[in-house]
Amino acid sequence: MRCQPLRRALCIFRYEEIMGKSDNSSAPAYTQNGYDGQLNYQLWSTSRIRFTAAKRLKDKNKLSNQTISFSSAYLILLSVIQILIENESLNSFLTVVNIFLAIVILVLSQLEAAADYSLRSSKFHECGLRVGALYSQLRRIKSEKDELKPKDYMAKVTAIDEQYNSVLSGYENHEDIDYQMFKANYPKYEDHNLSDADVSKIKRRYFFEVKAFALFMVCVPPIILILLAIYQILLKPSAQKVVEYIYIQCFSGFWCLA
């Protein structure tokens, strides 16, 4: 009976040796470095992905608050400008813009309250710290591997693995964009191997998912305000009619598309 564990261990060793020599394996490289090597990568990657998720939600919270603040200011400014413009068609257009901004403010306020970006960001950061602490603990144990008996070493590694699973069960999972951004931050890692084009694609996706709408809402209304100021102050009546026609046509086209 005592020979069975030894025989089983030898079989596992031979299997790992064969797999290690195989160049055609499609499995990730970190899974071929043994149980402790695989756990090492999982702890390292998970902690950094959770930090990435925390940053994403922190950015969304910040941009959402900025969008609400700027939209509120634009709403007031457009209301004042309406008093100065006598053209009824253009005033109707500005009224619709004001209604649009009011709806944006209402929707963003509701979404921010429901999504609770700030709290979730703190939770992801907390999870990253806890997993990072386990990663540091595993690194210390690996440095003492030669001084420990194999059984004691594996017992300590297994204990960290169990703590890792316990930590993950207490937090929500990150999103795919967080994992992709993690890979983009380490593009030359053996299991990532991303080209510059791949990294650029991931960062563009992150921009459109997290920042694009907020930047649109912050940057476009000032352009409208500047154009309206040029219209009211600098243009002659004949040029004003041309601008009014363009505004009305653009608004009509947008309304049809909507």
Long-range contacts (C-beta under 8 A, 24 or more apart in sequence): 28-191, 29-190, 29-191, 30-190, 30-191, 35-154, 35-157, 36-138, 36-142, 36-153, 36-157, 39-138, 39-157, 39-160, 39-161, 39-164, 40-135, 40-138, 40-139, 40-142, 42-164, 43-131, 43-132, 43-134, 43-135, 43-138, 43-160, 43-164, 44-135, 45-182, 46-128, 46-131, 46-164, 46-168, 47-128, 47-129, 47-131, 47-132, 47-135, 48-128, 48-182, 48-185, 49-174, 49-178, 49-179, 49-182, 50-124, 50-125, 50-127, 50-128, 50-131, 50-171, 50-174, 50-178, 51-124, 51-125, 51-128, 52-174, 52-178, 52-181, 52-182, 52-185, 53-121, 53-124, 53-174, 53-175, 53-178, 54-121, 54-122, 54-124, 54-125, 54-128, 55-121, 56-175, 56-177, 56-178, 56-181, 56-206, 56-210, 57-117, 57-118, 57-120, 57-121, 57-124, 58-117, 58-118, 58-121, 59-210, 59-211, 60-115, 60-117, 60-210, 61-112, 61-117, 61-118, 61-121, 63-210, 63-211, 63-214, 63-215, 64-108, 64-111, 64-112, 64-117, 64-214, 65-112, 66-214, 66-218, 67-104, 67-108, 67-213, 67-214, 67-217, 67-218, 68-105, 68-108, 68-109, 68-112, 70-217, 70-218, 70-221, 71-101, 71-104, 71-105, 71-108, 71-217, 71-221, 72-105, 74-101, 74-221, 74-222, 74-225, 75-101, 75-102, 75-105, 77-225, 78-221, 78-224, 78-225, 81-225, 81-228, 81-232, 84-232, 85-228, 85-231, 85-232, 87-240, 87-244, 89-244, 89-247, 89-248, 90-244, 90-247, 90-248, 93-247, 93-248, 93-251, 94-228, 96-251, 97-224, 101-221, 104-217, 120-172, 123-171, 123-172, 124-171, 124-174, 126-171, 127-167, 127-168, 127-170, 127-171, 130-167, 131-164, 131-167, 131-168, 134-160, 134-163, 134-164, 134-167, 177-205, 177-206, 177-209, 177-210, 180-205, 180-206, 181-206
